[in-house]
Amino acid sequence: MKGVAIWSAAMSDYHKASKIVKPKLLLLNIKMAELDEANANLAAAETELAEVIALKAKLKATFDLNMAEKNALTERANKTKKKMEQANRLINSLEDNKIRWIANANEFKSLKTRLTGDVAKACAFVSYCGPFNAEFRSKLLNEYFHTDLINKSIPVSEGLQLT
């Protein structure tokens, strides 16, 4: 009987302990299931995080490439703008010379038309005025030769100095 009493006491102790331990074991199983679910969620979140980090790296590389291209285009635009400003300054400086060039061209055209009369006057002077004194040569040159060219409508320079 002593064995049955020891067994009964052990069963009673087991029953009392199981009332305390059994809910804790059930709670442990529930918490282990929650832990497994949390670990699965963590693994999914880490996978998603890795994808997001990879996407971020890809987008950053694209951004860096586009920024480098933008900076290169900005630099080219600045160089082009600088060249355009220099070209405009050159054009404006040439525009100022345009009036002078037109005046020179017109003067050259006028000189070409008077060249015939000037050469004729110079030839007459050299041919006919050699033996005469300066006063008579001046009179021939300015009165007779010049008047003759004007009467014949040959253009000639006014105040032509042949000496």
C-alpha positions as a Markdown table, in Angstrom:
| # | Residue | x | y | z |
|---|---|---|---|---|
| 1 | Met | 0.0 | 0.0 | 0.0 |
| 2 | Lys | 2.8 | 2.2 | 0.6 |
| 3 | Gly | 3.6 | 2.0 | -3.1 |
| 4 | Val | 0.0 | 2.9 | -4.1 |
| 5 | Ala | 0.1 | 5.9 | -1.6 |
| 6 | Ile | 3.4 | 7.1 | -3.1 |
| 7 | Trp | 2.0 | 6.6 | -6.6 |
| 8 | Ser | -1.2 | 8.5 | -5.6 |
| 9 | Ala | 0.8 | 11.3 | -4.1 |
| 10 | Ala | 2.9 | 11.5 | -7.2 |
| 11 | Met | -0.2 | 11.5 | -9.4 |
| 12 | Ser | -1.7 | 14.3 | -7.3 |
| 13 | Asp | 1.5 | 16.3 | -7.5 |
| 14 | Tyr | 1.6 | 15.6 | -11.3 |
| 15 | His | -2.0 | 16.7 | -11.6 |
| 16 | Lys | -1.3 | 19.9 | -9.6 |
| 17 | Ala | 1.9 | 20.6 | -11.6 |
| 18 | Ser | 0.1 | 19.8 | -14.9 |
| 19 | Lys | -2.6 | 22.4 | -14.1 |
| 20 | Ile | 0.2 | 25.0 | -13.9 |
| 21 | Val | 2.5 | 23.7 | -16.7 |
| 22 | Lys | -0.2 | 22.6 | -19.3 |
| 23 | Pro | -1.5 | 26.2 | -20.0 |
| 24 | Lys | 2.1 | 27.3 | -20.1 |
| 25 | Leu | 2.9 | 24.6 | -22.7 |
| 26 | Leu | -0.2 | 25.6 | -24.7 |
| 27 | Leu | 0.9 | 29.2 | -24.5 |
| 28 | Leu | 4.4 | 28.2 | -25.5 |
| 29 | Asn | 3.1 | 26.3 | -28.6 |
| 30 | Ile | 0.9 | 29.4 | -29.5 |
| 31 | Lys | 3.9 | 31.7 | -29.0 |
| 32 | Met | 6.2 | 29.4 | -31.0 |
| 33 | Ala | 3.6 | 29.4 | -33.8 |
| 34 | Glu | 3.5 | 33.2 | -33.6 |
| 35 | Leu | 7.3 | 33.3 | -33.6 |
| 36 | Asp | 7.4 | 31.1 | -36.7 |
| 37 | Glu | 4.8 | 33.4 | -38.4 |
| 38 | Ala | 6.8 | 36.5 | -37.3 |
| 39 | Asn | 10.0 | 34.9 | -38.6 |
| 40 | Ala | 8.2 | 34.2 | -41.9 |
| 41 | Asn | 7.0 | 37.8 | -42.0 |
| 42 | Leu | 10.5 | 39.0 | -41.2 |
| 43 | Ala | 12.0 | 36.9 | -44.0 |
| 44 | Ala | 9.3 | 38.3 | -46.4 |
| 45 | Ala | 10.0 | 41.8 | -45.2 |
| 46 | Glu | 13.8 | 41.3 | -45.5 |
| 47 | Thr | 13.2 | 40.0 | -49.1 |
| 48 | Glu | 11.1 | 43.0 | -49.9 |
| 49 | Leu | 13.7 | 45.3 | -48.3 |
| 50 | Ala | 16.4 | 43.7 | -50.4 |
| 51 | Glu | 14.2 | 44.3 | -53.5 |
| 52 | Val | 13.6 | 47.9 | -52.5 |
| 53 | Ile | 17.3 | 48.4 | -51.8 |
| 54 | Ala | 18.2 | 47.0 | -55.2 |
| 55 | Leu | 15.5 | 49.2 | -56.8 |
| 56 | Lys | 16.9 | 52.2 | -54.9 |
| 57 | Ala | 20.4 | 51.5 | -56.1 |
| 58 | Lys | 19.2 | 51.1 | -59.7 |
| 59 | Leu | 17.2 | 54.4 | -59.4 |
| 60 | Lys | 20.2 | 56.1 | -57.9 |
| 61 | Ala | 22.5 | 54.9 | -60.7 |
| 62 | Thr | 19.9 | 56.2 | -63.2 |
| 63 | Phe | 19.7 | 59.5 | -61.4 |
| 64 | Asp | 23.5 | 59.8 | -61.3 |
| 65 | Leu | 23.7 | 59.1 | -65.0 |
| 66 | Asn | 20.9 | 61.6 | -65.8 |
| 67 | Met | 22.5 | 64.2 | -63.5 |
| 68 | Ala | 25.9 | 63.7 | -65.2 |
| 69 | Glu | 24.1 | 64.0 | -68.6 |
| 70 | Lys | 22.3 | 67.2 | -67.4 |
| 71 | Asn | 25.5 | 68.7 | -66.1 |
| 72 | Ala | 27.2 | 67.9 | -69.5 |
| 73 | Leu | 24.3 | 69.5 | -71.4 |
| 74 | Thr | 24.3 | 72.5 | -69.1 |
| 75 | Glu | 28.1 | 72.9 | -69.7 |
| 76 | Arg | 27.6 | 72.6 | -73.4 |
| 77 | Ala | 24.7 | 75.1 | -73.3 |
| 78 | Asn | 26.9 | 77.5 | -71.3 |
| 79 | Lys | 29.7 | 77.1 | -73.8 |
| 80 | Thr | 27.3 | 77.6 | -76.7 |
| 81 | Lys | 25.8 | 80.7 | -75.0 |
| 82 | Lys | 29.3 | 82.1 | -74.5 |
| 83 | Lys | 30.2 | 81.4 | -78.2 |
| 84 | Met | 26.9 | 83.0 | -79.2 |
| 85 | Glu | 27.6 | 86.1 | -77.1 |
| 86 | Gln | 31.1 | 86.4 | -78.7 |
| 87 | Ala | 29.6 | 86.0 | -82.2 |
| 88 | Asn | 27.0 | 88.7 | -81.4 |
| 89 | Arg | 29.7 | 91.0 | -80.2 |
| 90 | Leu | 31.7 | 90.3 | -83.4 |
| 91 | Ile | 28.6 | 90.9 | -85.5 |
| 92 | Asn | 27.8 | 94.1 | -83.7 |
| 93 | Ser | 31.4 | 95.3 | -84.1 |
| 94 | Leu | 31.2 | 94.4 | -87.8 |
| 95 | Glu | 27.9 | 96.2 | -88.0 |
| 96 | Asp | 29.7 | 99.4 | -86.9 |
| 97 | Asn | 32.3 | 98.9 | -89.6 |
| 98 | Lys | 29.5 | 98.4 | -92.2 |
| 99 | Ile | 28.9 | 102.1 | -92.6 |
| 100 | Arg | 32.6 | 102.8 | -93.1 |
| 101 | Trp | 32.9 | 99.9 | -95.6 |
| 102 | Ile | 29.9 | 101.1 | -97.6 |
| 103 | Ala | 31.4 | 104.6 | -97.6 |
| 104 | Asn | 34.7 | 103.2 | -98.8 |
| 105 | Ala | 33.1 | 101.1 | -101.5 |
| 106 | Asn | 31.2 | 104.1 | -102.7 |
| 107 | Glu | 34.3 | 106.2 | -102.7 |
| 108 | Phe | 36.2 | 103.5 | -104.6 |
| 109 | Lys | 33.3 | 103.3 | -107.1 |
| 110 | Ser | 33.5 | 107.1 | -107.6 |
| 111 | Leu | 37.3 | 107.0 | -107.9 |
| 112 | Lys | 37.0 | 104.3 | -110.6 |
| 113 | Thr | 34.6 | 106.5 | -112.6 |
| 114 | Arg | 36.9 | 109.6 | -112.2 |
| 115 | Leu | 40.0 | 107.6 | -113.1 |
| 116 | Thr | 39.5 | 108.1 | -116.8 |
| 117 | Gly | 39.4 | 111.9 | -116.5 |
| 118 | Asp | 42.3 | 111.9 | -114.0 |
| 119 | Val | 44.5 | 109.8 | -116.2 |
| 120 | Ala | 43.6 | 112.0 | -119.3 |
| 121 | Lys | 44.4 | 115.1 | -117.3 |
| 122 | Ala | 47.7 | 113.7 | -116.1 |
| 123 | Cys | 48.7 | 112.5 | -119.6 |
| 124 | Ala | 47.9 | 116.0 | -121.1 |
| 125 | Phe | 49.9 | 117.6 | -118.3 |
| 126 | Val | 53.0 | 115.4 | -118.9 |
| 127 | Ser | 52.7 | 115.7 | -122.7 |
| 128 | Tyr | 52.1 | 119.4 | -123.2 |
| 129 | Cys | 53.2 | 121.2 | -120.1 |
| 130 | Gly | 56.9 | 120.1 | -119.7 |
| 131 | Pro | 58.6 | 123.2 | -121.3 |
| 132 | Phe | 56.3 | 125.8 | -119.7 |
| 133 | Asn | 56.7 | 127.6 | -116.4 |
| 134 | Ala | 54.7 | 126.7 | -113.3 |
| 135 | Glu | 52.2 | 129.5 | -113.6 |
| 136 | Phe | 51.3 | 128.6 | -117.2 |
| 137 | Arg | 51.2 | 124.9 | -116.5 |
| 138 | Ser | 48.8 | 125.5 | -113.6 |
| 139 | Lys | 46.6 | 127.7 | -115.9 |
| 140 | Leu | 46.6 | 125.0 | -118.6 |
| 141 | Leu | 45.9 | 122.2 | -116.1 |
| 142 | Asn | 43.1 | 123.9 | -114.1 |
| 143 | Glu | 41.4 | 126.0 | -116.8 |
| 144 | Tyr | 41.8 | 124.4 | -120.2 |
| 145 | Phe | 42.3 | 120.7 | -119.5 |
| 146 | His | 39.8 | 120.6 | -116.6 |
| 147 | Thr | 37.2 | 122.6 | -118.5 |
| 148 | Asp | 37.6 | 120.5 | -121.6 |
| 149 | Leu | 37.0 | 117.3 | -119.6 |
| 150 | Ile | 33.9 | 118.8 | -117.9 |
| 151 | Asn | 32.5 | 120.0 | -121.3 |
| 152 | Lys | 33.0 | 116.5 | -122.8 |
| 153 | Ser | 31.2 | 115.0 | -119.7 |
| 154 | Ile | 34.3 | 113.0 | -118.6 |
| 155 | Pro | 34.3 | 112.5 | -114.8 |
| 156 | Val | 37.4 | 114.0 | -113.2 |
| 157 | Ser | 38.5 | 114.7 | -109.6 |
| 158 | Glu | 38.3 | 118.2 | -108.4 |
| 159 | Gly | 41.6 | 119.7 | -107.1 |
| 160 | Leu | 43.7 | 116.9 | -108.5 |
| 161 | Gln | 47.3 | 117.4 | -107.6 |
| 162 | Leu | 49.6 | 116.0 | -110.3 |
| 163 | Thr | 52.8 | 117.1 | -108.7 |
